[in-house]
Amino acid sequence: MPTIEENRRCWHGEYDWSQQGEEWSAAWGGSEAQWWGTLMPRIHAFVPCETILEIAPGFGRWTMYLKELCRKMTLVDLSERCITSCRQRFASSPHLQYFVNDGKSLAMIEDESMDFVFSFDSLVHAEAEVLETYVTQLARKLKPNGVAFIHHSNALRYRKYFAVTTRLPRGRRFLAEKRVILNDCARALNMSAALFEQYCVKAGVQCISQEIINWYDPALIDCISIFTGKDSEWARPNRIVENRSFVQEARNWARVTPLYMRQPFRRPIGNGSV
């Protein structure tokens, strides 16, 4: 599983960011389709709001949408390269502030200052210790009615399976994956939905929903967890749903995206005659 240092080395230096992360939205037909078809429906109850914290924004694939939903936004990433790119990309947005952290510290964030915390398609690579540290800190960083939306690994559910398959020689594993072996997608093998809920309990916050999802393969290797304060207006007993259709959701969006997204149009919307 990726350690903090391995993640820093990958995202700060080794990874080719020439597509700014768009390659990970290809299954949806692009980030615009993924945002409006998959993410916004899942967070619409909590935004717009005053303050948003995004953890591990990469090159700002979701920042470009989130920044329009708040008056102040904070970006925190362990990669200086990613933060530098976001500074340049969103230079015209003065309400954004940026921090490079050590992969788990949120000491730069004031207590009780965030209405909404968001992280998607990044912390799936973070080990259980990192998620526990973030949850513990976010319990203090959230406002009384603040909410956190965190996408993380659930691969612990298949740890024994992946422990065997990841030891296969690279060539043999590639051929096997094409036929029968599930892909771990570089998920943290020691993290799960159940552990995340335990971290919430330990931190004194309420996990209110967990959507356990697949990612390319049938295996439910991911989870989207939402938590808030115990006295928050959003607080309720946790609701858990296993969604084995998440991949199909992406495929459906990719099929219809060309009909509805702005990108295929040659001229800007609203600039032509009625």
N, C-alpha and C positions, 0 to 999 in steps of 0.2 A: 504494500500500500504506500502511497506517496507520503513522505514526511514533510514537515514545513520547509526544510532546506531543499528537498527535491522539488517541491512545488515552486519555491522561489527560483531555483535554477531553471526550471522549465519555462515559467511564464515571464521571467525577467530577461532571459537570454536565449534559450534554446528554441523556443517556439516561434514559428513563422506567423507573425501577426498581419501579414499583408492583406488579409480579408477582414481584419478588425473583428474577428469572431463570427462573421456572417456564415461561415462554413458550418457552424453548429446549428443553424436555423434552416439549413437546406431542406431537411425533411418536411418542414412546414411550408416551404415555398418562400422563405426569407424571414427576417426578424420582424418585419411589419406584420406579416400574417400571424407569426407566433405570439406577438404582443397582443394583438386584438382578438385572436382566436383562442389563445390558451392562458395567457397571463392576466390580462385585464379582467376577464370574467371572474377570475379567482381572487382578485384584490379590490374590485370596484367598491365594495362596501366600506373600505378604509381610506380611500382617497377621493378627491384631493384633501390635503391637510396642510398644516403649517410647516412641519419639519419632517424630512425623510433622511434616513441613513441607509446607504447602500454599501454592503460589505462585498469586497472582491468584484468590482465592476468590470475588470478587464479593460477593454478599449471603449467601453461605454455603450455597448449594444442595447442595454435597457435604460441607461442613464438618459439617453436622448428622449425617452418618453416620460420617465419619472420626474425629470426636472421641470416639466410643464404642470406638475400636479402638486407643487408646494411653493412656499415662499423662501425656504432655506433648505439646502440639500448638502449633505456631507458624504464624501466618498472616501473609503478606507480600503487599501489594497497592500499586500506584502511586496508587490512588484513596483519598483520606482519607474520602470519603463511604462507600465500601464497607467500610473498616475500622471506621468508626464504627457502621455498621449491624450488622456482625458482633459488635462489642462489646456492643451492646444485645440482639441476638438470643440470644447465648450467655452472657449475664451470669451465669447460674447454673452455668457450667462453669469453675471456677477454674483448671483445668489448661491453659487456652488463653492464649497471649500474642499480641500484635498489633503489627505494624510497618507504617508507610507508607514505601515506598522510592522511588527515582527511576526505577523502571521496569526496572532491571537489576542493582542492587547487592544483595548478600546479606551485606554486611559485619557486620550485626547478628547473624548466626548463627555460633555457635562452630564451629571446625573439628572434624571427626570427632564430630559430635553427633547426626546424624540417621540413623534406621533406614530411614525411608521418606519419599520426596519425591513429591508428587502435584500435577499440574496438568492439568486437563481442560476443554476448551471455552473456553479463555482465551488461551493463548500461540499459538493459530493465527493471531492477529492481530499477533503480534510478528515484527519483521524478523529476518533471519538474524544480524545483529550481536548482537541481544539474546539469541538462543538460544545463540550461541557463548559469550557472557559468562556466562550462567547455567550452562552445562555446565562451563566452566572453574572456576567457583566451587564448584559442587556436587561436583566431584571431590575437593575439600578438606573439604566440609561433611559428606559421608557417612561413617558409621562403616565399619570394615573390611568388614563384610558388608551395608552399606546398599545400598538400591536406589532408583532414581529412575524414575518413570512420567510421561512427558511427552507431551502431545498437542500437535502443532505442524503447521504448514502443509507441504504437499508441492506447492504450486501452481506452483513453479518449473518443474515438469514441463510446464505449460501456459502458460508466461509469454508466449510469442509470441502465442498465441491470445488470452489475456486483454488483452494490450497493444493489440490491435486492437479487441476488443469493448468495452473500457472507454472508448474514445474516442467511441463512438456517442452521439448526443444522448440525453438521459434518456428521453424519450417513446418514441423509436424503439427504444432498447435494451430497455425494458420489454416492448414488443410482441414483439421478437425473442426475449427470454428465454422468453416463453410458448410460443414455437414451436420454436426451434432452438438458441438461444444458451445455453451453460452459465453458471451463476451462480458468481462467484468467492467469494461469501460473505465478502467483506472479508478474504480470506486474504492473508498476506504473499507477494507474488509472487516474492521472491528466496530463499525457503526450500524445502528438499527433504529427503527421507529420506536421500539420499546425503550431503548436507552435514552433517546431524546426526551421522551415523556418523563423518565426517571430524573433526568437533569432538571426539567422544569419543576418537578415536585421539590427537589433538593434546593432549588434556587428560590422557591416560594412564589412561583408564578403558575398560571393555569394554562395548560395545553388545551386548546379548544377544538382543534381538528387536525387530523393526519390523513392525507391522501397518499396511499402507498401505490406506487406506479411502476410500470415497466419502462424500459428504455431500449428501443430497437428489438431486443429479444423478449420472449415471454416472461422471463424472470422479473420479479418485483424488486429490483435492486435499488430503487430510489424512494424517497418520501418527501412530501411537502408538509411541513409542520407549521402550525400557527399557534402562537401563544400570547398571552396578555396578563396583566396583573390580576390577582385573585379578587380584588374589589372593583375591577374595571367594568364598565357597562357592557363589554363584550364577553365577560366571563360566563362560562357554562361548562358542564361536564364534557370531557373529550369525546369527539365523534370520529371514528376510524372507518375509512372506506378503502377497500382494495380495488383499484381501477386497472384492470388488465387491458383496457381499451385505449390507454394513453397514446400508444404508438399509432393505432388506427386513427385517433383524433388528428395526429400530425399528418398522416397520409391524406385524410379527407380534406384538410385545409390546403395542402399542396395542390390538390386536384382542382379546387374552386378558386384559389387565390387569384389567378389571372383575371377573373371576372370582377373583382371588387377592390383590389389594392391600387394605390395611387401610382406605384412605380411603373406599371406598363404604359401609362398615358404619356404622350409626347409633350404635352403642354401642361403647365401648372393648373390645378383646379381653380376655377373662378376667374380666369383671365380671358375667357372667350365670351362671345356674345350669347345672350340667352335665346 
